[in-house]
Amino acid sequence: MNLPFVLDVAIGLVFIYLILSLLASEVQELITTLLQWRAKHLKESIEILLGGGVELSEHQTQVKTLVDELYNDPLLQNVNQGVTGGIARWFRQFTKLFPGNRRGAYGEELATGPSYIAPETFATSLLERLGISKLINKLTEVRLEKFATRLVGIYKVNDNGGVEIPTRQEIKDNWEAGKIRQIVEQANPDQADLSTDSNFVGLVTDYHEILKDFRIKQATLKTCVERMGESLDRFIVAGSPTNPEAEGVPLIGRLKSFKLGIFGADNERAIVSGGLRPSLSEIADMVNQSSDVYREITDAYATVKTKLPPINAKIDDSVKAQLDAYNNSEDPPLTLKLSDLTNEQRDLFRNAAIREISEEEYALYQDYQSYVEIQKGLGKLPNAVRESLAVLARRAQTRVKQTESDINQLREEVSLWFDRSMSRTSGVYKRNAKGVAILIGITIASFTNSDTFHVFNRLSSDENLRQVITKRASDVISPATSGDRPPLRQELDNIRNQTDSVLRNVALPISWNPANLSKQFDCPPAAPINRDNVTSEQEWATMFASCLNRPPEERDISFFKKIGLTAQVAFRHPWEAFKMLLGWVLSGIAIAMGAPFWFDLLNRFVNVRNTGNKPKAAPEQSPPA
C-alpha cells in the first residue's frame, strides 16, 4: 500500500463527505429557519438570564411576562427584520403553522423574533422597561426641590403664579426659613423681614422658575444648578454695600463663603453634596419597593397625586364640552354618551383636552401616569432581576469617575452582563446544533445508504472508481487553489452548484441500489446475466434471490415489497446489517463535522497529491565558450 493509493482513497472518502455535508447544511438551515431555533434559543436564554436559573412556576411567569414586554419595546422590534416580498411573506406565513411560531410567541401579536440582539440595545431596553430613567428624573427633581428649600426656605405659589414667602412669625423652624435667610437675619437681627425684601423675593422667584423648568424638562440638572449659583451671586451683589468699610461687608463675606462651600468652583460640589444625582447603589434600590430610595420617590408622587384632581376635572370638563359640541353639530342633534364612543374616539377627545392644559399641568399629569405604569411593572419584577441590578450597580460604582456617567456606567455593566451571558449561550447553542447536525447526518446517511465501511471498501478495491472520483475532486478544488482564493462561503457555493453534475456523471458508492446492497450484505455472486438488456427490476430480483437463496421474482417488485425483502436480507445477515448501521453512524458523525472542515481537508490532500507531479524540465544551458 503506497502513499498515492492512500491519498486517492482519502480524497474519495473526503469528497463524498463534503458533498453530503453540503446537503446536510442546507437541510439544517432550512429546519432552523422554519422552527426559528435561533430566535427561540435567544428568548429562552434571556429568560434564564433574568430568572437567575430559578424554575418556580410563579417566578417563571413573572420572568416570561417581563421578557414579552421587553420584546414589545420599539428598540427590539426594530431589530426584528420582517419580510416584505410576496414569496418571502408567504413563506413566513407558512412558518406560523408550527406551534412555536404562533402570534404572541415573541411579545404582543408577534410571531417572529430577532436572532440577535446587541448588548447595548438590550441594556437600554431593560432599563427603560424598568423605568429607571424616569425614576432617576423624579428622584433628582425631589432632591433639587429639597436643595432649593435648604437654601431659600419654603414658599407658596399664588393663583397668579407668583411666590409668597412666609413671614418670620409664620416660620416654625430653621429648615423652613432656609440657610440664606438664616445667615442674613442672624447677621442683621434688627433688619426688616426678608419676606418683603425685593432682592430675596427675586431670588426665591428665580429658584421657583428654575425648578419649574427642570420639572417640564426644559433644563438639565447641571444647567439648573448653574442658574441657582448665578441667582445667588446676583443676590449677593445686590446686597453688597458700595463702601468697603460699611457694616454689611462681613455678611457679604459669609454669603460668598456659604455659596462657595455649597456650590464649589464648578458647581459639581452642589450635585455631589446635595445628592442631587442618585448614586449607582440608589439607582439599584429604585427597583426595590421596600427601599428608602423608592419610598422617597413614592412620597413625591403622593404629593403629585394631590394636585391631580383639579387637572383631571379640567380634562373631563373639556372632554364633555367636546362631546356636546359633536352631538350638537349633527342634524338632528345626537345624544351620544362617552361610553357610546369607540376607544379611538375617546382617546381623540381626551388628547385634545390634554393639549388645552398648561405646560406645568401637563408635565404633572404625564409624570404621574408614567409612575403608575412603572409601579405596575415593578410589582411583577422577579427578585433575581433586582438582585442582579444591585450586584451590577456595586460593580459599576467602583469604575465610575463622574456623577454624569453613573447611569451610563450601569448601562455598560448591564450590556457586559448580557454579552457574557450570550457568549455562554452561544456555546450551548453550538453544542445543541452539533447534536442536531449528527442526527441530520445519520438521517441523510441512512436515506442515501452512505455506509463508510462500504465506501472505503469500494474505493480500495475499484481503481477506476477511485481515479474518477479523485479526478473529479481535483477538478473541483483546483480553481480555488490557484491565484487569489475567494471567500470560503463562495467556494462552498461553487462546489454546491457542481454537486448535481458530480452525482450525474460519477457513480458514487452510495444510494439504495442492488449493486451496493449485494456487496454490503456480502451476498454470494448471482448467476451471470446479460447486462445490456437487464432492467432495474431484474437487478433487484437477482439481488434478493442471491441474498435470500431463493428463485428470483418473476414479476415487478413494488416499493414496499422491496423494503420488506431488504428487511428479510438484514435479518438473514445480522452482522453485515449491524456493520451497515455502524457505517451510517460513522458517516453521520462525519457529515456533522461540516462542509468547511471537509473542504479544508480535501484542499490539503489534493495539494499533497499534486506535489508529486513531475517538475518542469530545466532549460538547456549553452556550453561555455
C-alpha positions, 0 to 999 in steps of 0.5 A: 500500500503506497502513499498515492493509493492512500491519498486517492482513497482519502480524497474519495472518502473526503469528497463524498463527505463534503458533498453530503455535508453540503446537503446536510447544511442546507437541510439544517438551515432550512429546519432552523429557519422554519422552527426559528431555533435561533430566535427561540434559543435567544428568548429562552436564554434571556429568560434564564438570564433574568430568572437567575436559573430559578424554575418556580412556576410563579417566578417563571411567569413573572420572568416570561411576562417581563421578557414579552414586554421587553420584546414589545419595546420599539428598540427590539422590534426594530431589530426584528427584520420582517419580510416584505416580498410576496414569496418571502411573506408567504413563506413566513406565513407558512412558518406560523403553522408550527406551534412555536411560531404562533402570534404572541410567541415573541411579545404582543401579536408577534410571531417572529423574533430577532436572532440577535440582539446587541448588548447595548440595545438590550441594556437600554431596553431593560432599563427603560422597561424598568423605568429607571430613567424616569425614576432617576428624573423624579428622584433628582427633581425631589432632591433639587426641590429639597436643595432649593428649600435648604437654601431659600426656605419654603414658599407658596405659589399664588393663583397668579403664579407668583411666590409668597414667602412666609413671614418670620412669625409664620416660620416654625423652624430653621429648615423652613426659613432656609440657610440664606435667610438664616445667615442674613437675619442672624447677621442683621437681627434688627433688619426688616423681614426678608419676606418683603425684601425685593432682592430675596423675593427675586431670588426665591422667584428665580429658584421657583422658575428654575425648578419649574423648568427642570420639572417640564424638562426644559433644563438639565440638572447641571444647567439648573444648578448653574442658574441657582449659583448665578441667582445667588451671586446676583443676590449677593451683589445686590446686597453688597454695600458700595463702601468697603468699610460699611457694616454689611461687608462681613455678611457679604463675606459669609454669603460668598463663603456659604455659596462657595462651600455649597456650590464649589468652583464648578458647581459639581460640589452642589450635585455631589453634596446635595445628592442631587444625582442618585448614586449607582447603589440608589439607582439599584434600590429604585427597583426595590419597593421596600427601599428608602430610595423608592419610598422617597420617590413614592412620597413625591408622587403622593404629593403629585397625586394631590394636585391631580384632581383639579387637572383631571376635572379640567380634562373631563370638563373639556372632554364633555364640552367636546362631546356636546359640541359633536352631538350638537353639530349633527342634524338632528342633534345626537345624544351620544354618551362617552361610553357610546364612543369607540376607544379611538374616539375617546382617546381623540377627545381626551388628547385634545383636552390634554393639549388645552392644559398648561405646560406645568399641568401637563408635565404633572399629569404625564409624570404621574401616569408614567409612575403608575405604569412603572409601579405596575411593572415593578410589582411583577419584577422577579427578585433575581432581576433586582438582585442582579441590578444591585450586584451590577450597580456595586460593580459599576460604582467602583469604575465610575469617575463622574456623577454624569456617567453613573447611569451610563456606567450601569448601562455598560455593566448591564450590556457586559452582563448580557454579552457574557451571558450570550457568549455562554449561550452561544456555546450551548447553542453550538453544542445543541446544533452539533447534536442536531447536525449528527442526527441530520447526518445519520438521517441523510446517511441512512436515506442515501445508504452512505455506509463508510465501511462500504465506501472505503471498501469500494474505493480500495478495491475499484481503481477506476472508481477511485481515479474518477472520483479523485479526478473529479475532486481535483477538478473541483478544488483546483480553481480555488487553489490557484491565484487569489482564493475567494471567500470560503462561503463562495467556494462552498457555493461553487462546489454546491452548484457542481454537486448535481453534475458530480452525482450525474456523471460519477457513480458514487458508492452510495444510494439504495441500489442492488449493486451496493446492497449485494456487496454490503450484505456480502451476498454470494455472486448471482448467476451471470446475466446479460447486462445490456438488456437487464432492467432495474427490476431484474437487478433487484430480483437477482439481488434478493434471490442471491441474498435470500437463496431463493428463485428470483421474482418473476414479476415487478417488485413494488416499493414496499415489497422491496423494503420488506425483502431488504428487511428479510436480507438484514435479518438473514445477515445480522452482522453485515446489517449491524456493520451497515448501521455502524457505517451510517453512524460513522458517516453521520458523525462525519457529515456533522463535522461540516462542509468547511472542515471537509473542504479544508481537508480535501484542499490539503490532500489534493495539494499533497497529491499534486506535489508529486507531479513531475517538475518542469524540465530545466532549460538547456544551458549553452556550453561555455565558450 
